[in-house]
């Protein structure tokens, strides 16, 4: 079975390595051109992996360009795997492999379709979701389902832990399903369009701006949803962006939105509409060496140590 692999992100690279380790034949890899790393926060290069295993790697900006379609036609793949790719494929590509084009979506299809699935999963406070492998057709996340496996989401999960959960689950699912496809034992389940379907919109880095008048739970949820590998939730301090990658929330009924309440060994306590956010990991442009400085729980207090109680973090 001749497989072409299409991806440009960390999730895809992990899946690709796992497929190779399990002795499936990857004929060619299409990955993002380096210019795309400015648009995708979990961008990775596939160059080293492809060199290591002797796999041809074409770096591209748009998979639907005519030259890429011609390369695919010349390869004559049995199957195309799309594991982390934002561009919709045209019929010219979908029609090439005889076994189809399989994509992945880390939600329970058809219930949740659209963009930024990991951040939205946290923002919407879902307690359970799924990783879905499906056959790509002309449309948005609406092709027949190959496989769907559920996972739980707890109150401590953030974008990092959820990304890792989905990656680990994806590794197990891909090998199981490639074996089924290889032996003609796989199934196709049509998505039920009569069910409730919610389309999630694209998110941008600007959507991470914190409104300190929100509740501590809502702000903490935003921080969890936008942390690594995403750009992070942020506020402004001394007219410079202060990114918050990790924090805790306390619902203590204190209403001092955006004010520094006090600093101790736990971190910097900032007021919200109804409680407190404790900053545990931040990134700040300190202007001392033209690069962002990261402060973690152990040294974050040092950064703020000379600020009086009641200082407004939003300036």
Beta strands, then each sheet from edge to edge (+ up, - down):
strand 1: 3-6
strand 2: 26-32
strand 3: 56-60
strand 4: 79-82
strand 5: 101-105
strand 6: 112-114
strand 7: 128-135
strand 8: 145-152
strand 9: 198-200
strand 10: 233-237
strand 11: 240-250
strand 12: 260-264
strand 13: 267-271
strand 14: 276-285
strand 15: 292-296
sheet 1: 3+ 2+ 1+ 4+ 5+ 7- 8+
sheet 2: 6+ 9+
sheet 3: 10+ 11- 14+ 13- 12+
sheet 4: 10+ 11- 14+ 15-
end
